[in-house]
Amino acid sequence: MARRGLWYAAPVGFSKDPRFVKVGARTWPLFFAGEDYCWQYLTDGFIPYDVVPTLVPQWSRKCFYDAAARFVDAAIWELLAQGERGFKSLEYLKHNVLAVVRRQKLEAQSEAMRRKRGGERRPAAKLLSRREQEAGGGDQAAAGGLT
């Protein structure tokens, strides 16, 4: 069975939005990487200042902060007060649910799966390296009942 990936909602028509046209298409990878960061870590649009340079690995530090400054100038991101040290995506909550709602949904799904399994948690499977498999580790794992 193919694994379904997570997704988040991007602003429909963003490429025609005058703010995104103003910042330029070369900055868009940072925008989407920032939105992805917010979705993955349930930050409701907050992007810590120190995280920005890690979002697009191919970019230099100067490129990040130049693009971030363009986002602030175009009212796509907001530079937060000194104490918070980061940026707030002004688009994120327009197109995504609050983190508390996502956590509740994830917990409900997890609880439903536990009930379906009879209250048991699935044991963590041991992942074997190729060398361990070639040495017969896979047979030992199967004999031990790991699933």
N, C-alpha and C positions, 0 to 999 in steps of 0.2 A: 504494500500500500504506500503510495506517495505521501510524504509528509507535507501538510499544508503549512505555509509560512504565515507569519503575522503580517499585518499591513496597517497602515494608518491613512487617513484621508488627507489628500493634498488639495489645495484650493483649485477648484475647477476654473479653467481659463486664466490661470496665473500668468501664462506667458504673454498675454495681451494686457495684463494689468499695468498701468503706467508706472507704478512703483517698481515692478520687476523689470520692466523695460529700461527704466532709469538706472538701476544698479548693474545691468548687463548680464547676459547669459553666462559669462564666465564665473559669476559668483553663485549661480544656482546650486552647484554641488554642495556648497556650505549650507545653504538654506535647507536642502533636503537632508543632509547629514545631521543638522541641528534638530530638525523635526523628528528624525529617527531616534536621536539621542533622547529627546523628551518622551517619546512613546515607549522606548525600551526601559528607561529608568523611572517612568511615572513621575515626571517633574512638573507637569502642567505648564510647560512652555519655558521653564527656567533652564538656562544653559550656563554653567559656571565658567567664569572668565578663563581659568586655567585649562578647561576642557576644549575650548575652541580650537587651539592648535593641533589637537589630536583627531579632529573630525574627518579631515580629508588628508590622508597620509602623504600624498604627493606634493602638497603645497608647502611653501616656506612660511615661517612665522609672520613675516611682513604681509604676505598675501592674505592670511587669515584676518589680521586686524584691519587691513585695508577694506576687505569685503565686509567685515562686521561694521566698520564705520559707515560704509555705504548703506547697509541695512538700517542702521540707526537714522541716518539722514533721510531715508525714504520711508520711515515709519513702519518698517517691517519688523525690526527688533527695537527694544528699548534698553538703553544702558541703565542698569540699576544702580542704586545708591552704593556708596563706598563699602558699607557694611555687608551688603549682599554679594558683591564682587561677581557680577555676571550680567547676562543678557536675558531678556524676556521676549520670547517670540510672540508678537502681537497677533499672529495668524493662528497659532496652535489651537487655542480653545474655541475659535470660530468653527473649526472643522473636526475636532476630536472631543471625546468625553473626558470629564474630570478623572484624575487618578483614583479617587476614592470609589467612583462608580466602577472603574475597571477592576480594582482590587476585589470589590464585592462580587462582581461577575465571575472572576477567576476563582474565588473561594467557593462560590456556589457550584461551579463546574467541577471543582476538585472534590467537594463533598458528594455530589451526585455520582462521581466515578467511584468513590470509596463505598457508597451504598451499593452500587452495582456489583462491586467485587466482594460484597459481604463484609465490609468493614476492614478488610485486610489491605495492607499496603504491599505493592509489588516489590519484591526484593531487588536490590540493585544488581544488575548483571556485571560480571567481571569482564572487562574488555582485555583481550589478549593481543599482544603485539604479534607481528608475523613470525618472529623468532620463537616465541612461546608456542604458537600454533604448530610450527614445523617440528618443535621438540615434543609434541604430543600434549601440550597444555589444553588444547581444545577437547581432547578425549577425557581428560581429568575433570574439566568443567562440566561436561555432559554427564559424567558418572556421578558428580556431586549434586546434580539436580538443579544447576543454575539455569535460569530461563532467560 
